[in-house]
Amino acid sequence: MSTFLSEDMMLNNKSAQILFHEYADKMPIFDFHTHLEAKEIAENKKFQNITDLWLAGDHYKWRAMRWLGLDEQLITGNASDKEKFMAWAQTVPYTMGNPLYHWTHLELSRYFGIQETLSSENANEVWEHCNKQLEDDSFSVNGILRRFQVKAVCTTDDPIDSLAYHHKIHEDSSIMTKVLPTFRPDLALNIHFPGFKEYVRQLESTTGKKIVNYESFITALEERVNYFHRFGCRISDHGFGEFPYTEATDKDVGDLFKKGLEGLFLSNEELNKFQTKTMIHLAKIYNDLGWSMQLHIGAIRNNNTKMYGFIGANTGYDSILDFDLARNLNAFLNDLDKDNDLPKTIVYNLNPIHNDVVASTIGNFQSKGTRGKIQFGSGWWFNDQKEGMLNQMKSLANIGLISTFIGMLTDSRSFLSFPRHEYFRRILCDLFGTWIENGELPRDYTFIGSVIEDICYRNAVSYFNIQMD
């Protein structure tokens, strides 16, 4: 079967082609939000086969395979790696219109030089070709990072993580990519989860200090923030379904903390009070250190309880949540901003109906000295596709300043995902190119090309204030 990946794919006019080929395509990658494993980078992992590299942990692909009615054994079960690859190859032709179709063929092309579309017909040949190439050292983790000019990668790490692999990476001069941790304290915020007490005990063990009340709990988290800071961390991340904001006193949350340790029931209002107050404490700590704070908002998780019982979380049973966002998000940012405690903040929304809400909200809290201090994060998860990215960028451009946008991230667990930056850059350039061709922008390729380069790379470098070699 022939390829459809022309050099001008998704670039629908001459201006778009100029912006991509002369400006966007040459820019390095700053992947500031991923779920890549520091261990695999530290150990420069080489992959056993294409399934090990491509399908393990990829719930995007798993959902598509289930949609086609394939047996779970071929997805997350005990089937062989080759059988799982064959099942994915069977699925790919039916993913037309889904970003998986483009991602799959970009990855096969950019990594392995395969120009054909993948199907059951050529799956065995592709399997053999990819596995043969994976034997070469250039397909080790760090070989891949060098090939795609990945200048920086931020992993996602729990506060109790020792960051031992980050230390190993820091000491290894052969690793050219800057690899930095991200502070993700979701388990410390989820006081209503059954494992909260055990998590507090783990935090206690990690810090070596007794946690006897809410005040010592916050002190322990602050100590871990400072620990992460010493390892180069400059970003936190927080995941929410509905974004909380309910005012509370320290005494209120102190009492709620005790209830959480005792495993007692908490109402939604009580949970919101605890999470709001704790987020305010953490945000002030981040601001003092010059960190950026990421807010991922709007996922409803683990909806299929039967499958959750079989294979656990993060396996493809999450979806978009509908709720009211504007009042709580504005109130939270305002609470911090009124006392100059608001850190640089990136807001990602999973429900596209919130695009204009987020774009207009962040405009309320921009401030002197930082370009785009409060950011509208790139299309996330179910919005991580052509229409989702375009809608996010159009809302940002219509209501704010897209020129200050910090651009794309992979949010991926796979080292095969870096061509998603190319996918984003093609969409970005086509958007600007269309504006030029429609007479909505001047044909000033030098200036507009510089803005494109900023969005692709330089804005992120400046925003996160991380020294690049």
Beta strands, then each sheet from edge to edge (+ up, - down):
strand 1: 29-31
strand 2: 150-154
strand 3: 178-180
strand 4: 235-240
strand 5: 292-297
strand 6: 299-300
strand 7: 319-320
strand 8: 344-349
strand 9: 374-376
sheet 1: 1+ 2+ 3+
sheet 2: 4+ 5+ 8+ 9+
sheet 3: 6+ 7-
end
